[in-house]
Every structure is written in C-alpha cells, then in structure tokens.
Amino acid sequence: MSQSPPPDNRLLALRSAAQDASDFALGDDQVRRFMALRDARAGDDEIAAEMQLDPEIVTELVRADEAQAVAHRIAIGELPMYPPPEPGEAVQDVRSGSLAMPLAVLMVVLVGVIVYAVVR
C-alpha cells in the first residue's frame, strides 16, 4: 500500500476543499478529525454522522483527499503523470522537412555573410 501524502500538504488541500464546500464553516480541528476518520477507513456516511456534516460536504472532502493522494503518488513516481498511449494512439512525427533543410539554410546565410564581407 502506498504511503499517504505529507500531513501538511494533505491538511492544506483538505482545508481548502472544506472551506469551499462549507463556506468556511469547518476549522482545522474538524479537518484533522476528517483525516483521522479517513485513515481509519471510515465510510462516507459514518464520517458524515460522526462529524455531523452534510453528506455533500463529506463527498467533496473525500474527492479532495483522493485527488491529493493521486497527486502524491505521481510526485513520488509511483504513478505516471500521463498514462502511456495505446499502441494505435502513439504520436507520429509527420512534420515535413528534415535536419538537412536548416543546415542548408545556415550554409546559404554563412556564404552570404562571407561574400558580403569580401565585397565590402
């Protein structure tokens, strides 16, 4: 099982979600209580009943907690930031031209500068 995000980051993310969901009605102690209940694997209904919260607020907090956990797993390299594409969806480089074109342009410019310097 993966480790949970650092408490400070998790607290900040959940506090922000709690403020948005409850119009600043939840304090840090309540957010910490929510975190403890989630860590104890309490269900959404159990959290709502024990904390006397509206189920919609709990749903938003759970959503924020899960998003924070995914972000943490991406940050520590446990999950890829972007899933690899399916074989048929791989990006193909279909640009026209090649490496020779910029080199040819560079040569023409260089010859032009040398001719200009000699003529002057």
N, CA, C and O atoms as CSV, one atom per row, in Angstrom:
chain,resi,resn,atom,element,x,y,z
A,1,MET,N,N,0.847,-1.187,0.000
A,1,MET,CA,C,0.000,0.000,0.000
A,1,MET,C,C,0.884,1.238,0.000
A,1,MET,O,O,1.922,1.250,0.661
A,2,SER,N,N,0.498,2.263,-0.717
A,2,SER,CA,C,1.315,3.469,-0.783
A,2,SER,C,C,1.134,4.307,0.468
A,2,SER,O,O,0.116,4.244,1.157
A,3,GLN,N,N,2.158,5.090,0.728
A,3,GLN,CA,C,2.066,5.963,1.889
A,3,GLN,C,C,1.177,7.146,1.566
A,3,GLN,O,O,1.004,7.503,0.401
A,4,SER,N,N,0.618,7.750,2.591
A,4,SER,CA,C,-0.266,8.890,2.364
A,4,SER,C,C,0.579,10.151,2.197
A,4,SER,O,O,1.745,10.177,2.592
A,5,PRO,N,N,-0.011,11.200,1.610
A,5,PRO,CA,C,0.722,12.441,1.401
A,5,PRO,C,C,1.194,13.029,2.731
A,5,PRO,O,O,0.627,12.731,3.782
A,6,PRO,N,N,2.231,13.862,2.680
A,6,PRO,CA,C,2.678,14.514,3.910
A,6,PRO,C,C,1.509,15.251,4.571
A,6,PRO,O,O,0.698,15.869,3.881
A,7,PRO,N,N,1.422,15.188,5.904
A,7,PRO,CA,C,0.266,15.768,6.600
A,7,PRO,C,C,0.034,17.246,6.287
A,7,PRO,O,O,-1.114,17.673,6.159
A,8,ASP,N,N,1.096,18.025,6.164
A,8,ASP,CA,C,0.913,19.456,5.899
A,8,ASP,C,C,0.236,19.688,4.554
A,8,ASP,O,O,-0.705,20.475,4.457
A,9,ASN,N,N,0.721,18.995,3.505
A,9,ASN,CA,C,0.120,19.150,2.177
A,9,ASN,C,C,-1.321,18.667,2.175
A,9,ASN,O,O,-2.206,19.305,1.604
A,10,ARG,N,N,-1.536,17.553,2.808
A,10,ARG,CA,C,-2.881,16.987,2.851
A,10,ARG,C,C,-3.820,17.905,3.629
A,10,ARG,O,O,-4.950,18.146,3.205
A,11,LEU,N,N,-3.355,18.413,4.759
A,11,LEU,CA,C,-4.179,19.328,5.560
A,11,LEU,C,C,-4.542,20.576,4.760
A,11,LEU,O,O,-5.690,21.019,4.780
A,12,LEU,N,N,-3.568,21.138,4.060
A,12,LEU,CA,C,-3.834,22.346,3.270
A,12,LEU,C,C,-4.848,22.075,2.160
A,12,LEU,O,O,-5.757,22.872,1.932
A,13,ALA,N,N,-4.684,20.947,1.474
A,13,ALA,CA,C,-5.618,20.612,0.387
A,13,ALA,C,C,-7.024,20.386,0.928
A,13,ALA,O,O,-8.005,20.860,0.355
A,14,LEU,N,N,-7.111,19.658,2.039
A,14,LEU,CA,C,-8.436,19.381,2.611
A,14,LEU,C,C,-9.050,20.616,3.239
A,14,LEU,O,O,-10.264,20.811,3.171
A,15,ARG,N,N,-8.229,21.449,3.849
A,15,ARG,CA,C,-8.765,22.678,4.442
A,15,ARG,C,C,-9.352,23.569,3.349
A,15,ARG,O,O,-10.419,24.157,3.522
A,16,SER,N,N,-8.653,23.660,2.237
A,16,SER,CA,C,-9.155,24.463,1.120
A,16,SER,C,C,-10.474,23.889,0.596
A,16,SER,O,O,-11.425,24.631,0.348
A,17,ALA,N,N,-10.524,22.572,0.431
A,17,ALA,CA,C,-11.765,21.937,-0.034
A,17,ALA,C,C,-12.882,22.123,0.986
A,17,ALA,O,O,-14.033,22.347,0.610
A,18,ALA,N,N,-12.554,22.032,2.271
A,18,ALA,CA,C,-13.561,22.213,3.327
A,18,ALA,C,C,-14.096,23.636,3.320
A,18,ALA,O,O,-15.294,23.854,3.505
A,19,GLN,N,N,-13.212,24.605,3.107
A,19,GLN,CA,C,-13.652,25.996,3.064
A,19,GLN,C,C,-14.591,26.226,1.891
A,19,GLN,O,O,-15.610,26.904,2.022
A,20,ASP,N,N,-14.237,25.652,0.736
A,20,ASP,CA,C,-15.097,25.801,-0.439
A,20,ASP,C,C,-16.441,25.112,-0.246
A,20,ASP,O,O,-17.487,25.671,-0.575
A,21,ALA,N,N,-16.407,23.893,0.289
A,21,ALA,CA,C,-17.631,23.100,0.412
A,21,ALA,C,C,-18.550,23.595,1.524
A,21,ALA,O,O,-19.768,23.440,1.437
A,22,SER,N,N,-17.971,24.193,2.576
A,22,SER,CA,C,-18.786,24.557,3.742
A,22,SER,C,C,-18.870,26.064,3.980
A,22,SER,O,O,-19.365,26.505,5.017
A,23,ASP,N,N,-18.391,26.844,3.028
A,23,ASP,CA,C,-18.371,28.305,3.210
A,23,ASP,C,C,-17.662,28.677,4.511
A,23,ASP,O,O,-18.174,29.462,5.309
A,24,PHE,N,N,-16.481,28.101,4.710
A,24,PHE,CA,C,-15.598,28.400,5.841
A,24,PHE,C,C,-16.173,27.988,7.194
A,24,PHE,O,O,-15.800,28.554,8.222
A,25,ALA,N,N,-17.082,27.002,7.204
A,25,ALA,CA,C,-17.677,26.566,8.466
A,25,ALA,C,C,-16.821,25.520,9.195
A,25,ALA,O,O,-16.993,25.314,10.396
A,26,LEU,N,N,-15.910,24.864,8.486
A,26,LEU,CA,C,-15.079,23.831,9.107
A,26,LEU,C,C,-13.715,24.390,9.480
A,26,LEU,O,O,-13.071,25.074,8.685
A,27,GLY,N,N,-13.283,24.091,10.696
A,27,GLY,CA,C,-11.972,24.530,11.155
A,27,GLY,C,C,-10.921,23.451,10.960
A,27,GLY,O,O,-11.220,22.339,10.523
A,28,ASP,N,N,-9.687,23.800,11.293
A,28,ASP,CA,C,-8.576,22.865,11.133
A,28,ASP,C,C,-8.763,21.601,11.968
A,28,ASP,O,O,-8.415,20.509,11.520
A,29,ASP,N,N,-9.308,21.736,13.174
A,29,ASP,CA,C,-9.510,20.559,14.018
A,29,ASP,C,C,-10.497,19.589,13.379
A,29,ASP,O,O,-10.314,18.374,13.456
A,30,GLN,N,N,-11.532,20.117,12.752
A,30,GLN,CA,C,-12.501,19.253,12.081
A,30,GLN,C,C,-11.876,18.581,10.857
A,30,GLN,O,O,-12.162,17.421,10.560
A,31,VAL,N,N,-11.023,19.321,10.155
A,31,VAL,CA,C,-10.344,18.732,9.001
A,31,VAL,C,C,-9.412,17.614,9.476
A,31,VAL,O,O,-9.328,16.563,8.840
A,32,ARG,N,N,-8.721,17.838,10.579
A,32,ARG,CA,C,-7.856,16.791,11.136
A,32,ARG,C,C,-8.684,15.575,11.568
A,32,ARG,O,O,-8.257,14.434,11.391
A,33,ARG,N,N,-9.851,15.819,12.125
A,33,ARG,CA,C,-10.738,14.720,12.525
A,33,ARG,C,C,-11.183,13.938,11.292
A,33,ARG,O,O,-11.221,12.708,11.306
A,34,PHE,N,N,-11.517,14.659,10.234
A,34,PHE,CA,C,-11.883,14.006,8.977
A,34,PHE,C,C,-10.734,13.126,8.489
A,34,PHE,O,O,-10.949,11.984,8.083
A,35,MET,N,N,-9.513,13.662,8.530
A,35,MET,CA,C,-8.347,12.900,8.090
A,35,MET,C,C,-8.187,11.629,8.927
A,35,MET,O,O,-7.894,10.562,8.387
A,36,ALA,N,N,-8.377,11.739,10.230
A,36,ALA,CA,C,-8.248,10.576,11.109
A,36,ALA,C,C,-9.299,9.522,10.788
A,36,ALA,O,O,-9.007,8.327,10.769
A,37,LEU,N,N,-10.519,9.971,10.537
A,37,LEU,CA,C,-11.581,9.025,10.187
A,37,LEU,C,C,-11.299,8.346,8.845
A,37,LEU,O,O,-11.506,7.142,8.697
A,38,ARG,N,N,-10.830,9.123,7.878
A,38,ARG,CA,C,-10.492,8.541,6.559
A,38,ARG,C,C,-9.358,7.538,6.704
A,38,ARG,O,O,-9.394,6.468,6.097
A,39,ASP,N,N,-8.349,7.877,7.506
A,39,ASP,CA,C,-7.222,6.973,7.698
A,39,ASP,C,C,-7.659,5.696,8.407
A,39,ASP,O,O,-7.055,4.639,8.224
A,40,ALA,N,N,-8.713,5.798,9.218
A,40,ALA,CA,C,-9.263,4.620,9.901
A,40,ALA,C,C,-10.238,3.863,9.001
A,40,ALA,O,O,-10.893,2.915,9.434
A,41,ARG,N,N,-10.323,4.295,7.739
A,41,ARG,CA,C,-11.174,3.667,6.723
A,41,ARG,C,C,-12.672,3.754,7.033
A,41,ARG,O,O,-13.437,2.846,6.708
A,42,ALA,N,N,-13.070,4.839,7.655
A,42,ALA,CA,C,-14.499,5.062,7.908
A,42,ALA,C,C,-15.187,5.387,6.588
A,42,ALA,O,O,-14.602,6.032,5.718
A,43,GLY,N,N,-16.413,4.944,6.446
A,43,GLY,CA,C,-17.185,5.227,5.243
A,43,GLY,C,C,-17.704,6.660,5.238
A,43,GLY,O,O,-17.713,7.335,6.267
A,44,ASP,N,N,-18.129,7.104,4.085
A,44,ASP,CA,C,-18.629,8.480,3.939
A,44,ASP,C,C,-19.805,8.751,4.876
A,44,ASP,O,O,-19.856,9.793,5.530
A,45,ASP,N,N,-20.744,7.817,4.939
A,45,ASP,CA,C,-21.921,8.005,5.799
A,45,ASP,C,C,-21.514,8.050,7.273
A,45,ASP,O,O,-22.054,8.834,8.052
A,46,GLU,N,N,-20.564,7.205,7.640
A,46,GLU,CA,C,-20.088,7.179,9.023
A,46,GLU,C,C,-19.405,8.503,9.382
A,46,GLU,O,O,-19.599,9.035,10.476
A,47,ILE,N,N,-18.611,9.021,8.456
A,47,ILE,CA,C,-17.936,10.305,8.697
A,47,ILE,C,C,-18.976,11.412,8.839
A,47,ILE,O,O,-18.896,12.229,9.757
A,48,ALA,N,N,-19.945,11.440,7.936
A,48,ALA,CA,C,-20.985,12.471,7.987
A,48,ALA,C,C,-21.739,12.414,9.307
A,48,ALA,O,O,-22.022,13.452,9.905
A,49,ALA,N,N,-22.069,11.199,9.771
A,49,ALA,CA,C,-22.816,11.060,11.027
A,49,ALA,C,C,-21.964,11.454,12.228
A,49,ALA,O,O,-22.415,12.187,13.108
A,50,GLU,N,N,-20.731,10.962,12.254
A,50,GLU,CA,C,-19.890,11.232,13.416
A,50,GLU,C,C,-19.499,12.709,13.519
A,50,GLU,O,O,-19.400,13.253,14.619
A,51,MET,N,N,-19.281,13.349,12.377
A,51,MET,CA,C,-18.873,14.758,12.399
A,51,MET,C,C,-20.062,15.702,12.276
A,51,MET,O,O,-19.900,16.921,12.316
A,52,GLN,N,N,-21.253,15.139,12.125
A,52,GLN,CA,C,-22.473,15.920,11.950
A,52,GLN,C,C,-22.341,16.893,10.774
A,52,GLN,O,O,-22.578,18.095,10.894
A,53,LEU,N,N,-21.949,16.311,9.626
A,53,LEU,CA,C,-21.763,17.097,8.407
A,53,LEU,C,C,-22.760,16.665,7.356
A,53,LEU,O,O,-23.239,15.531,7.354
A,54,ASP,N,N,-23.064,17.587,6.466
A,54,ASP,CA,C,-23.894,17.308,5.307
A,54,ASP,C,C,-23.140,16.305,4.419
A,54,ASP,O,O,-21.944,16.483,4.190
A,55,PRO,N,N,-23.801,15.270,3.920
A,55,PRO,CA,C,-23.110,14.283,3.078
A,55,PRO,C,C,-22.423,14.886,1.856
A,55,PRO,O,O,-21.405,14.365,1.401
A,56,GLU,N,N,-22.966,15.974,1.324
A,56,GLU,CA,C,-22.331,16.614,0.166
A,56,GLU,C,C,-20.961,17.189,0.535
A,56,GLU,O,O,-20.035,17.156,-0.275
A,57,ILE,N,N,-20.835,17.710,1.743
A,57,ILE,CA,C,-19.546,18.230,2.208
A,57,ILE,C,C,-18.554,17.081,2.332
A,57,ILE,O,O,-17.403,17.199,1.911
A,58,VAL,N,N,-19.000,15.976,2.906
A,58,VAL,CA,C,-18.121,14.809,3.049
A,58,VAL,C,C,-17.692,14.305,1.672
A,58,VAL,O,O,-16.531,13.948,1.472
A,59,THR,N,N,-18.619,14.278,0.734
A,59,THR,CA,C,-18.288,13.838,-0.626
A,59,THR,C,C,-17.202,14.721,-1.227
A,59,THR,O,O,-16.269,14.209,-1.846
A,60,GLU,N,N,-17.305,16.025,-1.058
A,60,GLU,CA,C,-16.284,16.946,-1.579
A,60,GLU,C,C,-14.943,16.739,-0.880
A,60,GLU,O,O,-13.893,16.789,-1.521
A,61,LEU,N,N,-14.976,16.508,0.420
A,61,LEU,CA,C,-13.728,16.271,1.158
A,61,LEU,C,C,-13.078,14.961,0.726
A,61,LEU,O,O,-11.859,14.889,0.576
A,62,VAL,N,N,-13.884,13.936,0.529
A,62,VAL,CA,C,-13.355,12.650,0.066
A,62,VAL,C,C,-12.740,12.817,-1.317
A,62,VAL,O,O,-11.654,12.304,-1.587
A,63,ARG,N,N,-13.426,13.526,-2.180
A,63,ARG,CA,C,-12.911,13.774,-3.532
A,63,ARG,C,C,-11.567,14.510,-3.466
A,63,ARG,O,O,-10.630,14.156,-4.182
A,64,ALA,N,N,-11.474,15.516,-2.623
A,64,ALA,CA,C,-10.223,16.266,-2.481
A,64,ALA,C,C,-9.122,15.392,-1.897
A,64,ALA,O,O,-7.968,15.492,-2.313
A,65,ASP,N,N,-9.464,14.539,-0.940
A,65,ASP,CA,C,-8.480,13.662,-0.315
A,65,ASP,C,C,-7.944,12.651,-1.326
A,65,ASP,O,O,-6.746,12.372,-1.360
A,66,GLU,N,N,-8.826,12.115,-2.136
A,66,GLU,CA,C,-8.395,11.155,-3.155
A,66,GLU,C,C,-7.531,11.843,-4.213
A,66,GLU,O,O,-6.545,11.265,-4.672
A,67,ALA,N,N,-7.883,13.051,-4.600
A,67,ALA,CA,C,-7.075,13.798,-5.572
A,67,ALA,C,C,-5.694,14.087,-5.008
A,67,ALA,O,O,-4.697,13.992,-5.725
A,68,GLN,N,N,-5.628,14.437,-3.735
A,68,GLN,CA,C,-4.341,14.700,-3.092
A,68,GLN,C,C,-3.500,13.427,-3.039
A,68,GLN,O,O,-2.285,13.481,-3.230
A,69,ALA,N,N,-4.130,12.292,-2.783
A,69,ALA,CA,C,-3.403,11.022,-2.734
A,69,ALA,C,C,-2.837,10.657,-4.105
A,69,ALA,O,O,-1.708,10.176,-4.204
A,70,VAL,N,N,-3.615,10.883,-5.156
A,70,VAL,CA,C,-3.136,10.608,-6.510
A,70,VAL,C,C,-1.981,11.547,-6.855
A,70,VAL,O,O,-0.977,11.113,-7.419
A,71,ALA,N,N,-2.116,12.818,-6.524
A,71,ALA,CA,C,-1.036,13.777,-6.790
A,71,ALA,C,C,0.235,13.369,-6.056
A,71,ALA,O,O,1.334,13.496,-6.597
A,72,HIS,N,N,0.093,12.883,-4.835
A,72,HIS,CA,C,1.264,12.444,-4.073
A,72,HIS,C,C,1.921,11.232,-4.733
A,72,HIS,O,O,3.146,11.161,-4.826
A,73,ARG,N,N,1.113,10.287,-5.189
A,73,ARG,CA,C,1.679,9.104,-5.844
A,73,ARG,C,C,2.382,9.478,-7.145
A,73,ARG,O,O,3.388,8.864,-7.500
A,74,ILE,N,N,1.870,10.470,-7.854
A,74,ILE,CA,C,2.543,10.948,-9.067
A,74,ILE,C,C,3.865,11.613,-8.683
A,74,ILE,O,O,4.884,11.391,-9.336
A,75,ALA,N,N,3.850,12.425,-7.629
A,75,ALA,CA,C,5.049,13.157,-7.214
A,75,ALA,C,C,6.176,12.227,-6.772
A,75,ALA,O,O,7.348,12.523,-7.004
A,76,ILE,N,N,5.834,11.107,-6.139
A,76,ILE,CA,C,6.888,10.199,-5.685
A,76,ILE,C,C,7.245,9.156,-6.742
A,76,ILE,O,O,8.084,8.289,-6.499
A,77,GLY,N,N,6.614,9.236,-7.910
A,77,GLY,CA,C,6.946,8.348,-9.010
A,77,GLY,C,C,6.221,7.016,-8.990
A,77,GLY,O,O,6.539,6.126,-9.779
A,78,GLU,N,N,5.272,6.869,-8.118
A,78,GLU,CA,C,4.521,5.616,-8.033
A,78,GLU,C,C,3.538,5.470,-9.198
A,78,GLU,O,O,3.253,4.359,-9.646
A,79,LEU,N,N,3.031,6.589,-9.675
A,79,LEU,CA,C,2.126,6.612,-10.828
A,79,LEU,C,C,2.723,7.511,-11.900
A,79,LEU,O,O,3.372,8.506,-11.577
A,80,PRO,N,N,2.514,7.175,-13.184
A,80,PRO,CA,C,2.975,8.088,-14.228
A,80,PRO,C,C,2.063,9.309,-14.287
A,80,PRO,O,O,0.869,9.220,-14.002
A,81,MET,N,N,2.637,10.449,-14.660
A,81,MET,CA,C,1.822,11.654,-14.759
A,81,MET,C,C,0.783,11.492,-15.861
A,81,MET,O,O,-0.379,11.866,-15.702
A,82,TYR,N,N,1.219,10.934,-16.969
A,82,TYR,CA,C,0.313,10.683,-18.073
A,82,TYR,C,C,0.423,9.202,-18.421
A,82,TYR,O,O,1.532,8.687,-18.564
A,83,PRO,N,N,-0.680,8.526,-18.556
A,83,PRO,CA,C,-0.588,7.105,-18.910
A,83,PRO,C,C,-0.005,6.962,-20.311
A,83,PRO,O,O,-0.247,7.808,-21.171
A,84,PRO,N,N,0.759,5.901,-20.547
A,84,PRO,CA,C,1.312,5.710,-21.899
A,84,PRO,C,C,0.184,5.493,-22.893
A,84,PRO,O,O,-0.825,4.874,-22.555
A,85,PRO,N,N,0.339,5.990,-24.110
A,85,PRO,CA,C,-0.724,5.823,-25.102
A,85,PRO,C,C,-0.846,4.371,-25.545
A,85,PRO,O,O,0.114,3.603,-25.487
A,86,GLU,N,N,-2.017,4.020,-25.977
A,86,GLU,CA,C,-2.238,2.697,-26.562
A,86,GLU,C,C,-1.409,2.600,-27.843
A,86,GLU,O,O,-1.091,3.625,-28.447
A,87,PRO,N,N,-1.057,1.395,-28.262
A,87,PRO,CA,C,-0.213,1.266,-29.466
A,87,PRO,C,C,-0.765,2.010,-30.687
A,87,PRO,O,O,0.009,2.591,-31.448
A,88,GLY,N,N,-2.063,2.004,-30.884
A,88,GLY,CA,C,-2.643,2.688,-32.038
A,88,GLY,C,C,-2.768,4.190,-31.855
A,88,GLY,O,O,-3.089,4.904,-32.806
A,89,GLU,N,N,-2.518,4.683,-30.638
A,89,GLU,CA,C,-2.674,6.108,-30.349
A,89,GLU,C,C,-1.345,6.826,-30.187
A,89,GLU,O,O,-1.324,7.994,-29.798
A,90,ALA,N,N,-0.236,6.158,-30.476
A,90,ALA,CA,C,1.080,6.773,-30.304
A,90,ALA,C,C,1.215,7.977,-31.231
A,90,ALA,O,O,0.690,7.973,-32.344
A,91,VAL,N,N,1.906,8.982,-30.776
A,91,VAL,CA,C,2.101,10.197,-31.559
A,91,VAL,C,C,3.123,9.928,-32.657
A,91,VAL,O,O,4.199,9.387,-32.400
A,92,GLN,N,N,2.780,10.304,-33.863
A,92,GLN,CA,C,3.670,10.134,-35.007
A,92,GLN,C,C,4.191,11.505,-35.423
A,92,GLN,O,O,3.424,12.463,-35.511
A,93,ASP,N,N,5.483,11.600,-35.677
A,93,ASP,CA,C,6.076,12.847,-36.145
A,93,ASP,C,C,5.937,12.878,-37.662
A,93,ASP,O,O,6.648,12.172,-38.377
A,94,VAL,N,N,5.017,13.703,-38.142
A,94,VAL,CA,C,4.758,13.776,-39.579
A,94,VAL,C,C,5.108,15.154,-40.136
A,94,VAL,O,O,4.567,15.585,-41.155
A,95,ARG,N,N,6.015,15.829,-39.454
A,95,ARG,CA,C,6.411,17.147,-39.956
A,95,ARG,C,C,7.173,16.992,-41.263
A,95,ARG,O,O,7.904,16.022,-41.459
A,96,SER,N,N,6.991,17.961,-42.152
A,96,SER,CA,C,7.729,17.919,-43.406
A,96,SER,C,C,9.115,18.503,-43.179
A,96,SER,O,O,9.339,19.274,-42.245
A,97,GLY,N,N,10.029,18.123,-44.044
A,97,GLY,CA,C,11.386,18.622,-43.915
A,97,GLY,C,C,12.247,17.646,-43.151
A,97,GLY,O,O,11.794,16.590,-42.711
A,98,SER,N,N,13.491,18.024,-43.005
A,98,SER,CA,C,14.427,17.170,-42.305
A,98,SER,C,C,15.494,18.042,-41.672
A,98,SER,O,O,15.411,19.270,-41.709
A,99,LEU,N,N,16.480,17.411,-41.100
A,99,LEU,CA,C,17.582,18.145,-40.494
A,99,LEU,C,C,18.428,18.828,-41.560
A,99,LEU,O,O,19.100,19.818,-41.272
A,100,ALA,N,N,18.404,18.312,-42.795
A,100,ALA,CA,C,19.203,18.890,-43.877
A,100,ALA,C,C,18.731,20.300,-44.229
A,100,ALA,O,O,19.551,21.138,-44.605
A,101,MET,N,N,17.458,20.577,-44.120
A,101,MET,CA,C,16.929,21.895,-44.502
A,101,MET,C,C,17.509,23.015,-43.640
A,101,MET,O,O,17.991,23.998,-44.204
A,102,PRO,N,N,17.493,22.928,-42.323
A,102,PRO,CA,C,18.104,24.013,-41.547
A,102,PRO,C,C,19.603,24.150,-41.807
A,102,PRO,O,O,20.138,25.259,-41.793
A,103,LEU,N,N,20.277,23.034,-42.043
A,103,LEU,CA,C,21.711,23.110,-42.348
A,103,LEU,C,C,21.951,23.806,-43.678
A,103,LEU,O,O,22.887,24.595,-43.801
A,104,ALA,N,N,21.115,23.524,-44.680
A,104,ALA,CA,C,21.262,24.177,-45.986
A,104,ALA,C,C,21.037,25.682,-45.851
A,104,ALA,O,O,21.773,26.474,-46.438
A,105,VAL,N,N,20.025,26.077,-45.082
A,105,VAL,CA,C,19.748,27.500,-44.880
A,105,VAL,C,C,20.920,28.155,-44.153
A,105,VAL,O,O,21.319,29.263,-44.511
A,106,LEU,N,N,21.469,27.504,-43.159
A,106,LEU,CA,C,22.618,28.034,-42.424
A,106,LEU,C,C,23.816,28.214,-43.344
A,106,LEU,O,O,24.526,29.214,-43.246
A,107,MET,N,N,24.050,27.253,-44.241
A,107,MET,CA,C,25.167,27.355,-45.187
A,107,MET,C,C,24.972,28.537,-46.129
A,107,MET,O,O,25.918,29.280,-46.392
A,108,VAL,N,N,23.759,28.719,-46.639
A,108,VAL,CA,C,23.489,29.832,-47.554
A,108,VAL,C,C,23.717,31.162,-46.842
A,108,VAL,O,O,24.310,32.073,-47.420
A,109,VAL,N,N,23.263,31.285,-45.619
A,109,VAL,CA,C,23.452,32.519,-44.859
A,109,VAL,C,C,24.937,32.753,-44.605
A,109,VAL,O,O,25.419,33.877,-44.743
A,110,LEU,N,N,25.668,31.700,-44.234
A,110,LEU,CA,C,27.096,31.819,-43.959
A,110,LEU,C,C,27.862,32.248,-45.218
A,110,LEU,O,O,28.729,33.120,-45.150
A,111,VAL,N,N,27.543,31.640,-46.361
A,111,VAL,CA,C,28.178,32.024,-47.632
A,111,VAL,C,C,27.824,33.476,-47.954
A,111,VAL,O,O,28.682,34.234,-48.408
A,112,GLY,N,N,26.581,33.866,-47.726
A,112,GLY,CA,C,26.185,35.247,-47.987
A,112,GLY,C,C,26.951,36.222,-47.121
A,112,GLY,O,O,27.354,37.275,-47.615
A,113,VAL,N,N,27.166,35.927,-45.878
A,113,VAL,CA,C,27.922,36.806,-44.981
A,113,VAL,C,C,29.374,36.894,-45.435
A,113,VAL,O,O,29.960,37.977,-45.416
A,114,ILE,N,N,29.964,35.774,-45.844
A,114,ILE,CA,C,31.364,35.779,-46.297
A,114,ILE,C,C,31.491,36.596,-47.583
A,114,ILE,O,O,32.414,37.400,-47.719
A,115,VAL,N,N,30.570,36.395,-48.523
A,115,VAL,CA,C,30.604,37.165,-49.782
A,115,VAL,C,C,30.413,38.644,-49.473
A,115,VAL,O,O,31.106,39.476,-50.058
A,116,TYR,N,N,29.531,38.988,-48.606
A,116,TYR,CA,C,29.309,40.396,-48.255
A,116,TYR,C,C,30.567,40.992,-47.626
A,116,TYR,O,O,30.936,42.126,-47.933
A,117,ALA,N,N,31.226,40.233,-46.747
A,117,ALA,CA,C,32.448,40.727,-46.097
A,117,ALA,C,C,33.581,40.910,-47.113
A,117,ALA,O,O,34.354,41.862,-47.001
A,118,VAL,N,N,33.691,40.023,-48.091
A,118,VAL,CA,C,34.757,40.112,-49.102
A,118,VAL,C,C,34.481,41.290,-50.035
A,118,VAL,O,O,35.412,42.020,-50.374
A,119,VAL,N,N,33.248,41.497,-50.455
A,119,VAL,CA,C,32.879,42.572,-51.373
A,119,VAL,C,C,33.045,43.930,-50.734
A,119,VAL,O,O,33.381,44.888,-51.430
A,120,ARG,N,N,32.837,44.046,-49.514
A,120,ARG,CA,C,32.916,45.315,-48.801
A,120,ARG,C,C,34.302,45.721,-48.689
A,120,ARG,O,O,34.593,46.771,-48.117
